[in-house]
Amino acid sequence: MSKLEQIQGSIDRLRNAIPELHGALVASTDGLAIAQSLAGTADPNRMAAMAATALGLGKRITSTLSAGDLTETTVSGTEGQIHIYATGNKGVLAVVAPQGVNVGLVHLEAREVARELADIL
């Protein structure tokens, strides 16, 4: 199985575990989309760039505040959240969730996928 197939399989398992998700995407730390499963009209290239930017900003904040290595960050809006997880040093996992989703379940499943992706990337 190729790396891309492994990555896509991880995303698909996450989406199957939490059907309410609006999407999931894996990108490189320089903002290039690698694999995705997004609902609606979300632009994967734009989302990849924003996820990588958010990851970079989060890393800078944790470094500045001596908070250790960034593991994840969340951006919340009135209609949902975007959870962003570091996948080692080479990638980022972005998970788009609607308002009211079980955030604990999202973190439980997405953290496991992020660990898998760190090994693949």
N, C-alpha and C positions, 0 to 999 in steps of 0.2 A: 504494500500500500504506500502510495507517495505521501510526502509531507502535506501537500495540499488536501489530499483525501482524508488524512488524519485530522487536520485542522477543521475541515468541513464537518467531519463526523462528530467532533467535540461540540461544535456549534449546534448541530442538529439534535444531539442528546440533550443539550441545555434547553433548547426550544421545546422538545418533547416533554421534558421534566416539568416545565412551567409554561403551559400552553397560552397563558394570558400575556406573555411577553409580546411586545411589538417588534422586537428584533434583537439580533446579536451580530457583532462584527468583530473581526480580528484585523488589526492593522500593524504595520511596522512602526517603530518609534519615530520614523521620519514622515509618517502620515500617509503611507500608501496602503490601500485596502488589499488584504490578502484573501479573505473569505468572509462571506456574510449570509445572513438570512434575515432580511428586513421586510416588514409589511408596509403596504402603502407606497407612497412616492418618495420615500427617503432616498437621498442620493448617497450611495455608499462611499464615493470618493470624498465628498464634503464631510460626511460623518467621520471617516478615517482621519482626515486632517484635523478636525476639531478634537477628536479623542486623543490623538497624539499630542496636540497642543495642551489639552487639559492635564494629561499625564506629565508633560514637561513642567508645567506650572506647579503642579502638586509636588513634584520632586524638588523644585527650587524652594518651595515653602518649607517642606520637611527638612531640607538641608539647612536653610537659614535659621530655623527654629531648633536645630539639633534634635529632631524628632525621629531620627533613624531613616531607614529606607522606606519610600512610599510603597504601600501595598495596594491601596484603593482610594477612590474618592467618589463622591456622589454629587450630582447637580440635580436639584429638585425644582420643579415648577408646579403650577396649579393643576396641571393635568397629568403629571407623571414624573418619573425620575430617569436619569441616565447614570448608571453605575459604571465606573471605569476602573479596571483592574490591571495592574502591572503583570505582564507574563514574562518574568525574567527581565533581562536587559534588552531584549530584541523586539518586544511587541507589546500590544495593548489589547485588552478585551473590553468592548463597550456593550452594555446590555441596556436596552430601552424597555422600561416597564411602565404600565399605566398606574394612575393614582389608585390606591387601595390594594395593590398587590401585596402579598406576604413578603415583606422585605427580608425577613430572616431566611425564608426559603430561597430567595434570590441570592443572597450572600452565600448560603450553604452550597448551593449548586454551582454558582459562578466561581467561587474560590477554588473549588475542585477542578473545574475546567481550566482556570487560569494556571493552576499547577501543572496540569497535563500539557497545556500549550507551552509553558516554559521549557518542558523537556523536549517538545517537538521542534520549537523554533531554535 
